[in-house]
Amino acid sequence: MKFMLLLNVPRGSGEYDLWSWSEKDLQAHMAFLKRFNEELKEDGTFVSVEGLTPPKQARLVRAGKGGKPEVTDGPFAESKEFLAGYWIIDVETREQAYAIAGRASAAPGPNGQPLNILIEVREVMSGMPIEP
């Protein structure tokens, strides 16, 4: 079963406060993520991981008149959180996905303290959805 682990982070001062961290804290955070991804590869659950640009670079697009897309700034400024990145993993059970998400949530932040950021876990559909 494939799951997407969505890393939604608080906006802080308009963007993710990650960039205001000390160099030491930022390096520790990135080292954790690198080790975490390597562990997922080693245990065979890793499918992919991607980080996303900050919200100020995001655009909302919808079908426009005459086939030309309508592009506007987004997401909306009142959003309290934004999607910073995601993992796709392949595991046997939901519980395994939850355990991996829990490990990701514990990434270190300022002064090495675990961030405990909420990770949204959603199964990747391989057919018609069924009730859980």
Kinemage of the C-alpha trace (Angstrom):
@kinemage 1
@onewidth
@group {chain A} dominant
@subgroup {mainchain}
@vectorlist {calphas} color= white
{ca met a 1} P 0.000 0.000 0.000
{ca lys a 2} L 1.349 3.390 -0.919
{ca phe a 3} L 0.872 6.382 1.324
{ca met a 4} L 1.645 10.056 0.941
{ca leu a 5} L 2.978 11.775 4.046
{ca leu a 6} L 2.226 15.491 3.721
{ca leu a 7} L 4.398 17.891 5.686
{ca asn a 8} L 2.242 20.925 6.481
{ca val a 9} L 4.175 23.569 8.387
{ca pro a 10} L 3.128 26.756 10.150
{ca arg a 11} L 3.737 29.951 8.209
{ca gly a 12} L 5.514 31.752 11.021
{ca ser a 13} L 6.420 35.219 9.769
{ca gly a 14} L 4.821 34.766 6.368
{ca glu a 15} L 7.020 31.883 5.249
{ca tyr a 16} L 8.399 28.843 7.003
{ca asp a 17} L 10.564 30.090 9.882
{ca leu a 18} L 13.180 27.487 8.948
{ca trp a 19} L 15.222 30.225 7.282
{ca ser a 20} L 15.487 32.158 10.557
{ca trp a 21} L 17.098 29.222 12.380
{ca ser a 22} L 20.772 29.202 13.310
{ca glu a 23} L 23.138 27.545 10.855
{ca lys a 24} L 23.763 24.765 13.403
{ca asp a 25} L 20.038 24.055 13.831
{ca leu a 26} L 19.418 24.116 10.080
{ca gln a 27} L 22.311 21.702 9.456
{ca ala a 28} L 21.033 19.334 12.163
{ca his a 29} L 17.533 19.415 10.651
{ca met a 30} L 18.793 18.693 7.138
{ca ala a 31} L 21.088 15.909 8.412
{ca phe a 32} L 18.099 14.309 10.155
{ca leu a 33} L 16.046 14.405 6.955
{ca lys a 34} L 18.903 12.948 4.915
{ca arg a 35} L 19.345 10.075 7.420
{ca phe a 36} L 15.584 9.548 7.574
{ca asn a 37} L 15.332 9.242 3.789
{ca glu a 38} L 18.312 6.853 3.688
{ca glu a 39} L 16.677 4.663 6.356
{ca leu a 40} L 13.471 4.518 4.299
{ca lys a 41} L 15.508 3.451 1.270
{ca glu a 42} L 17.357 0.805 3.279
{ca asp a 43} L 14.154 -0.731 4.661
{ca gly a 44} L 12.497 -0.715 1.214
{ca thr a 45} L 9.611 1.621 2.015
{ca phe a 46} L 10.911 4.689 0.158
{ca val a 47} L 9.207 5.654 -3.116
{ca ser a 48} L 9.933 9.390 -3.370
{ca val a 49} L 10.390 12.630 -1.464
{ca glu a 50} L 10.089 16.234 -2.615
{ca gly a 51} L 10.340 19.610 -0.960
{ca leu a 52} L 8.283 22.485 -2.295
{ca thr a 53} L 9.024 26.176 -2.824
{ca pro a 54} L 7.522 28.741 -0.418
{ca pro a 55} L 3.884 29.836 -0.834
{ca lys a 56} L 4.849 33.205 -2.342
{ca gln a 57} L 5.958 31.261 -5.427
{ca ala a 58} L 2.729 29.250 -5.670
{ca arg a 59} L 0.043 30.012 -8.244
{ca leu a 60} L -3.557 28.866 -8.543
{ca val a 61} L -4.634 27.806 -12.027
{ca arg a 62} L -8.040 27.013 -13.460
{ca ala a 63} L -9.395 26.493 -16.941
{ca gly a 64} L -10.087 29.866 -18.509
{ca lys a 65} L -12.067 31.108 -21.438
{ca gly a 66} L -10.939 29.978 -24.832
{ca gly a 67} L -8.674 27.315 -23.360
{ca lys a 68} L -6.250 29.836 -21.868
{ca pro a 69} L -5.520 29.074 -18.193
{ca glu a 70} L -6.327 31.710 -15.584
{ca val a 71} L -3.371 32.092 -13.216
{ca thr a 72} L -3.597 33.916 -9.882
{ca asp a 73} L -1.389 34.226 -6.842
{ca gly a 74} L -1.915 31.668 -4.135
{ca pro a 75} L -2.387 30.028 -1.774
{ca phe a 76} L -4.464 32.501 0.116
{ca ala a 77} L -2.706 34.713 2.670
{ca glu a 78} L -5.012 33.681 5.511
{ca ser a 79} L -3.735 30.098 5.374
{ca lys a 80} L -2.159 29.208 8.718
{ca glu a 81} L -0.087 26.378 7.255
{ca phe a 82} L 1.343 25.400 3.918
{ca leu a 83} L 2.539 22.215 2.262
{ca ala a 84} L 6.346 22.225 2.513
{ca gly a 85} L 6.947 18.791 1.031
{ca tyr a 86} L 5.938 15.159 0.985
{ca trp a 87} L 7.118 11.570 1.015
{ca ile a 88} L 5.554 8.657 -0.802
{ca ile a 89} L 6.162 5.359 0.925
{ca asp a 90} L 5.180 1.761 0.172
{ca val a 91} L 4.294 -0.294 3.259
{ca glu a 92} L 2.178 -3.290 4.203
{ca thr a 93} L -0.085 -1.597 6.758
{ca arg a 94} L -1.480 1.778 7.787
{ca glu a 95} L 0.223 1.357 11.133
{ca gln a 96} L 3.617 1.240 9.395
{ca ala a 97} L 2.753 4.485 7.579
{ca tyr a 98} L 1.744 6.085 10.877
{ca ala a 99} L 4.989 4.984 12.533
{ca ile a 100} L 7.068 6.480 9.705
{ca ala a 101} L 5.061 9.717 9.864
{ca gly a 102} L 5.729 9.860 13.604
{ca arg a 103} L 9.457 9.603 12.957
{ca ala a 104} L 9.276 12.400 10.372
{ca ser a 105} L 7.355 14.580 12.819
{ca ala a 106} L 10.226 14.320 15.303
{ca ala a 107} L 12.696 16.166 13.039
{ca pro a 108} L 14.799 18.515 15.141
{ca gly a 109} L 14.119 22.223 15.170
{ca pro a 110} L 15.701 25.117 17.042
{ca asn a 111} L 18.003 23.999 19.855
{ca gly a 112} L 17.554 20.384 18.737
{ca gln a 113} L 14.010 20.165 20.079
{ca pro a 114} L 11.648 17.885 18.093
{ca leu a 115} L 9.310 19.932 15.897
{ca asn a 116} L 6.349 17.565 16.387
{ca ile a 117} L 4.790 18.918 13.203
{ca leu a 118} L 1.556 17.241 12.150
{ca ile a 119} L 2.057 14.919 9.190
{ca glu a 120} L -1.044 14.183 7.135
{ca val a 121} L -1.112 10.525 6.048
{ca arg a 122} L -3.184 9.627 3.003
{ca glu a 123} L -3.296 6.390 1.071
{ca val a 124} L -2.491 6.681 -2.622
{ca met a 125} L -5.449 5.277 -4.522
{ca ser a 126} L -4.782 2.332 -6.779
{ca gly a 127} L -8.389 2.019 -7.914
{ca met a 128} L -11.856 3.110 -6.908
{ca pro a 129} L -11.916 4.349 -3.320
{ca ile a 130} L -13.485 2.136 -0.696
{ca glu a 131} L -14.598 3.017 2.795
{ca pro a 132} L -11.870 2.465 5.437
